[in-house]
């Protein structure tokens, strides 16, 4: 048991250290005054059955203060009023377009195909892909463009504030920030991008594995997007944001730069609206995020279980009580810091063991479904093959 506690304490302390370092270097989007264009931005929104959220999303994008942008929404075979709502908002303005998506070809994931079509319709020097369930402050695009230019980013990925209303959302969704901000070496990636010679010593496969991005808001320099092959290069990948980030990451030694930033004060996103939607969405993504790396999947899942859930079981054993209390204090310290910085639910923070248990259970469900019958999302069925990704 002492070895187990040593492992738990080691993981928690390293997680806390990673969180602290990452939050120091993670820049936040701030309102700026942009008087001249840094190049046209094509704001691209794939939408399939999004009538609940598309109106508010489009309204917020139409109010952007960036000097030169176009807005294109692709209706990906919606069966609801998505297209009609967008048409009402656009009112025939030439800079705003609604396009109808073509039928999904074999071998493509729906969102990737929609984004590929949007990229071909875009005219901008910058391509901003954002989800239909996001809401943007008027200065969000200006702030993102300013940071992208300042940091010389080929891909700028912003992390919105995650809006949660139902109990299921509050319990599970904030858990995402533990691996995303505690475990991804954001500071390390920044160092490697600033020291390309050091990056040259690291295998491309390892460079791929240390980067991440958030598909709710990804801003590409168009030439960089085309250089990595765009969404066509990751056409069969369910978690396309991670796949695109990895395409950039493996080219760090060539000078390509990926920048993640905190947009929790400028962009909101309500990913799901019920426990069932959270369950199905995480089932779709959890296993697919690891591609064909089964050992990494098992290792991450095992460490998450041991470090972030098991102490809440061990605390009920008298012989383990003291160490378990120390571990629980570390867990709650991590959760409080994340809750304050990323402005997520305090209910999810307080009820961490329940939310983390549910997240782990959904992870197992994702494994079962993807290895068996496949997963379903918005009327489409996917069964990933997990073929090895190309590495340059």
DANORHU-V193212 format. One record per backbone hydrogen bond with DSSP energy under -1.0 kcal/mol. NH is the residue of the N-H (numbers start at 0). CO is the residue of the C=O. E is the energy in kcal/mol with one decimal. If there is no record, write none. Layout:
BEGIN
NH CO E
NH CO E
END
This chain:
BEGIN
4 0 -2.7
5 1 -2.3
6 2 -2.2
7 3 -2.6
8 4 -2.9
9 5 -2.1
10 6 -2.6
11 7 -2.6
12 8 -2.5
13 9 -2.4
14 10 -2.4
15 11 -2.5
16 12 -2.5
17 13 -3.0
18 14 -2.6
19 15 -2.5
20 16 -2.6
21 17 -2.6
22 18 -2.5
23 19 -1.4
24 20 -1.7
25 21 -2.0
28 261 -2.7
40 67 -2.0
41 125 -2.9
42 69 -3.2
43 127 -3.6
44 71 -2.4
46 73 -2.4
52 49 -1.4
53 49 -2.9
56 52 -2.1
57 53 -2.8
58 54 -2.5
59 55 -1.9
60 56 -1.8
61 57 -2.5
63 60 -1.4
64 137 -2.3
69 40 -2.3
70 94 -2.1
71 42 -2.9
72 96 -2.7
73 44 -2.4
74 98 -2.7
75 46 -3.2
76 74 -1.7
84 80 -2.6
85 81 -2.0
86 82 -2.4
87 83 -2.1
88 84 -1.8
89 85 -2.4
90 86 -2.0
92 89 -1.6
95 92 -1.4
96 70 -2.7
98 72 -2.7
100 74 -2.6
107 104 -1.4
108 234 -2.7
112 108 -2.3
113 109 -2.2
114 110 -2.7
115 111 -2.2
116 112 -2.1
117 113 -2.1
118 114 -2.4
119 115 -1.7
120 116 -1.4
121 117 -1.3
124 39 -1.2
125 39 -1.9
126 219 -2.6
127 41 -2.9
128 217 -2.7
129 43 -2.3
130 215 -1.3
133 130 -1.3
134 267 -2.5
136 265 -2.9
139 136 -2.0
142 138 -2.5
143 139 -2.5
144 140 -2.8
145 141 -2.3
146 142 -2.2
147 143 -2.6
148 144 -2.4
149 145 -2.4
150 146 -2.5
152 147 -2.2
153 256 -2.4
154 256 -1.7
155 218 -2.8
156 258 -3.1
157 216 -2.2
158 260 -2.2
160 266 -2.9
162 268 -2.5
169 165 -2.3
170 166 -2.4
171 167 -1.9
172 168 -1.7
174 171 -1.4
175 172 -1.9
176 173 -1.6
177 174 -1.7
179 175 -1.8
180 176 -2.3
181 177 -1.8
183 178 -1.1
185 183 -2.2
188 184 -2.6
189 185 -2.0
190 186 -2.0
191 187 -2.5
192 188 -2.3
193 189 -1.5
194 190 -1.3
198 194 -1.8
199 195 -1.8
200 197 -1.6
201 198 -1.4
206 202 -2.0
207 203 -2.3
208 204 -1.1
216 213 -1.8
217 128 -2.5
218 155 -3.0
219 126 -3.2
220 153 -2.2
221 124 -2.6
224 220 -2.4
225 221 -2.4
226 222 -1.8
227 223 -1.9
229 224 -2.0
232 229 -1.2
234 231 -1.0
236 233 -2.2
239 237 -1.2
242 238 -1.7
243 239 -2.7
244 240 -2.2
245 241 -2.3
246 242 -1.6
247 243 -1.7
248 244 -3.2
249 245 -2.2
250 247 -1.7
251 248 -1.7
253 250 -1.2
254 251 -2.0
255 250 -1.8
258 154 -2.7
260 156 -2.2
261 26 -2.9
262 158 -2.2
265 262 -1.8
266 262 -2.5
267 134 -2.8
268 160 -2.4
269 132 -1.7
277 273 -2.2
278 274 -3.1
279 275 -2.4
280 276 -2.7
281 277 -2.7
282 278 -2.0
283 279 -1.9
284 280 -1.5
285 281 -3.0
288 284 -2.0
289 286 -1.5
290 287 -1.8
292 289 -2.7
293 291 -1.5
296 292 -1.9
297 293 -2.4
298 294 -2.5
299 295 -2.8
300 296 -2.4
301 297 -2.5
302 298 -2.5
303 299 -2.5
304 300 -2.2
305 301 -2.7
306 302 -2.9
307 303 -1.9
308 304 -1.2
309 304 -2.4
311 308 -1.7
312 309 -2.0
313 309 -2.5
314 310 -1.6
315 312 -1.5
316 313 -2.1
319 316 -1.6
323 319 -2.5
324 320 -2.4
325 321 -1.9
326 322 -2.3
327 323 -2.6
328 324 -2.3
329 325 -1.9
330 326 -2.3
331 327 -2.5
332 328 -2.0
333 329 -2.3
334 330 -2.5
335 331 -2.7
336 332 -2.1
337 333 -2.3
338 334 -2.6
339 335 -2.5
340 336 -2.6
341 337 -2.6
343 338 -1.0
348 344 -1.2
349 345 -2.7
350 346 -2.5
351 348 -1.2
354 350 -2.1
355 351 -3.1
356 352 -2.0
357 353 -2.3
358 354 -2.3
359 355 -2.4
360 356 -2.4
361 357 -2.4
362 358 -1.9
363 359 -2.0
364 360 -2.2
365 361 -2.5
366 362 -1.8
367 363 -2.4
368 364 -2.7
369 365 -2.6
370 366 -2.0
373 368 -3.4
374 381 -3.0
376 379 -2.7
379 376 -1.3
381 374 -3.3
END
